[in-house]
């Protein structure tokens, strides 16, 4: 059985641009995230699919900010490592 949350070789990572994607998420009774999911659906008054769409959008924003910070940090450290001339 695959480790939860890991990409499975040959199963993910290739997304044909001309075909719709179907993401299946099993949220079993007792799963912590199931409670979060149910709460968001109820509180926001939107469909479960829309909750997942918004969650993906927010996760993407967070990852983009992380990458930007990492790039800025790498650029700053590269700048400091350059030899001083003069």
C-alpha positions in Angstrom: 0.0 0.0 0.0 1.3 3.5 -0.9 2.2 6.0 1.8 -0.6 8.4 2.3 0.0 11.8 0.6 2.9 10.6 -1.6 2.8 10.8 -5.4 2.5 7.3 -6.9 4.9 6.7 -9.8 3.0 6.3 -13.0 -0.2 7.4 -11.4 0.1 11.2 -10.9 2.1 14.0 -12.4 0.8 13.7 -16.0 -2.2 15.9 -16.7 -3.6 16.0 -20.2 -4.5 19.6 -20.9 -7.6 18.6 -23.0 -9.2 16.3 -20.5 -11.0 17.0 -17.2 -9.4 15.8 -14.0 -11.2 13.9 -11.3 -9.7 13.9 -7.9 -11.1 11.4 -5.5 -10.6 11.9 -1.8 -11.8 9.3 0.7 -12.7 10.9 4.0 -13.5 8.1 6.4 -15.5 8.4 9.6 -13.1 9.4 12.3 -10.6 11.1 10.0 -9.6 14.5 11.4 -9.9 16.2 8.0 -13.4 14.8 7.5 -14.6 16.9 10.4 -12.9 19.9 8.9 -14.4 19.2 5.5 -17.9 18.8 7.0 -17.6 22.0 9.0 -16.5 24.0 6.0 -19.3 22.8 3.8 -21.8 23.7 6.5 -20.3 27.0 7.6 -19.6 28.3 4.1 -22.8 27.0 2.5 -21.0 25.7 -0.6 -20.6 22.3 -2.1 -17.9 19.9 -1.0 -16.2 20.2 -4.4 -16.1 24.0 -4.0 -14.5 23.6 -0.6 -11.8 21.5 -2.1 -11.3 24.0 -5.0 -10.8 26.8 -2.5 -8.5 24.7 -0.4 -6.4 23.9 -3.4 -6.2 27.6 -4.3 -5.1 28.6 -0.8 -2.5 25.7 -0.7 -1.2 26.9 -4.0 -0.9 30.5 -2.7 1.0 29.2 0.4 3.4 27.2 -1.7 4.0 30.1 -4.1 4.9 32.3 -1.1 7.2 29.6 0.3 9.0 29.3 -3.0 9.4 33.1 -3.3 10.9 33.2 0.2 13.2 30.4 -0.6 14.3 32.1 -3.8 14.9 35.4 -2.1 16.9 33.7 0.7 19.0 31.8 -1.9 19.6 35.1 -3.8 20.6 36.9 -0.6 23.1 34.2 0.4 24.5 34.1 -3.1 25.0 37.8 -3.0 26.8 37.6 0.3 29.2 34.9 -1.0 30.4 37.0 -3.9 34.0 38.2 -3.4 34.4 41.9 -2.8 36.5 43.7 -5.3 38.0 47.1 -5.0 
